[in-house]
Amino acid sequence: MTTPQPLHLDQSEFDRPTETRLKIKIPQKYQQQPIISRLTSHHGLEVNIVAALLGANSQNDGWFDLEIRGSSQQIDNALLDLAELDVEVWYQSGQEIDGW
């Protein structure tokens, strides 16, 4: 898997509040790990789980539709962290909302 490119949601000010919507696939091997919680505790992001598909004791990967709020820098750092864990990330450019 290739490392995702940083979103650079707000290139003028990395500290400006920004919101984006992501879909992520968390590998089954991390099912018992607090991957989404890490986005909050390690990166200071606000995370809203819009939808999820993950069965108890599932042998499959988990799919999550997330709304992420934080600075552009925080979101970029979180994306790099997810990439290191082989978490697949999908986002659509143009979906970000600045200055929430």
C-alpha positions as CSV (number, residue, x, y, z in Angstrom):
1,M,0.0,0.0,0.0
2,T,1.3,3.5,-0.8
3,T,1.5,6.3,1.7
4,P,-1.4,8.7,1.3
5,Q,-0.6,12.2,0.3
6,P,-1.3,14.8,3.0
7,L,-4.6,16.5,2.5
8,H,-3.2,20.1,2.9
9,L,-6.8,21.2,3.6
10,D,-5.7,24.7,4.5
11,Q,-2.2,25.5,3.1
12,S,-2.3,29.1,4.3
13,E,-2.7,28.3,8.0
14,F,-2.0,24.9,9.4
15,D,-3.8,25.8,12.7
16,R,-7.1,26.9,11.1
17,P,-10.0,24.6,12.1
18,T,-10.9,22.3,9.3
19,E,-13.4,19.4,8.8
20,T,-13.3,16.5,6.3
21,R,-15.1,13.3,5.7
22,L,-13.1,10.1,5.4
23,K,-13.8,6.4,4.9
24,I,-11.3,4.0,6.4
25,K,-10.8,0.3,6.3
26,I,-9.2,-1.1,9.5
27,P,-7.5,-4.5,9.0
28,Q,-8.9,-7.3,11.1
29,K,-5.6,-7.7,13.0
30,Y,-6.4,-4.3,14.6
31,Q,-10.0,-5.2,15.6
32,Q,-9.1,-5.1,19.3
33,Q,-7.0,-1.9,19.1
34,P,-8.3,1.6,19.7
35,I,-7.4,2.9,16.2
36,I,-10.2,5.6,16.0
37,S,-9.6,6.6,19.6
38,R,-5.9,7.3,18.7
39,L,-7.1,10.0,16.3
40,T,-8.4,11.9,19.3
41,S,-5.8,11.0,22.0
42,H,-2.7,11.2,19.8
43,H,-3.7,13.9,17.3
44,G,-6.2,16.0,19.2
45,L,-8.9,15.5,16.6
46,E,-12.7,15.5,17.0
47,V,-14.1,12.4,15.4
48,N,-17.7,11.6,14.6
49,I,-18.5,8.0,13.4
50,V,-21.2,8.6,10.7
51,A,-21.4,4.9,9.8
52,A,-19.6,1.6,10.6
53,L,-19.6,-2.0,9.5
54,L,-17.8,-4.2,12.0
55,G,-19.1,-7.5,13.5
56,A,-18.2,-8.8,17.0
57,N,-15.4,-11.3,16.7
58,S,-15.4,-10.7,13.0
59,Q,-12.8,-12.3,10.7
60,N,-13.2,-9.4,8.4
61,D,-11.9,-5.8,8.2
62,G,-13.8,-2.9,9.7
63,W,-15.2,-0.1,7.6
64,F,-15.9,3.3,9.0
65,D,-17.3,6.6,7.6
66,L,-15.8,9.4,9.7
67,E,-16.2,13.2,10.0
68,I,-12.9,14.5,11.3
69,R,-12.4,18.0,12.8
70,G,-9.1,19.6,13.7
71,S,-6.3,21.6,12.1
72,S,-5.0,20.7,8.7
73,Q,-1.7,19.7,10.3
74,Q,-3.4,17.5,12.9
75,I,-5.4,15.7,10.1
76,D,-2.3,15.2,8.0
77,N,-0.4,13.7,10.9
78,A,-3.3,11.4,11.7
79,L,-3.4,10.2,8.0
80,L,0.3,9.4,8.1
81,D,-0.2,7.5,11.4
82,L,-3.1,5.5,9.8
83,A,-0.9,4.7,6.7
84,E,1.8,3.3,9.0
85,L,-0.8,0.9,10.3
86,D,-1.9,-0.1,6.8
87,V,-5.3,1.4,7.3
88,E,-6.8,2.3,3.9
89,V,-8.2,5.8,3.7
90,W,-10.6,7.2,1.1
91,Y,-11.5,10.9,0.9
92,Q,-12.9,13.1,-1.8
93,S,-11.2,16.4,-2.5
94,G,-13.5,19.3,-2.2
95,Q,-15.3,17.8,0.8
96,E,-13.4,19.7,3.4
97,I,-15.1,22.6,5.3
98,D,-12.8,25.3,6.7
99,G,-13.5,27.4,9.7
100,W,-16.1,25.3,11.4
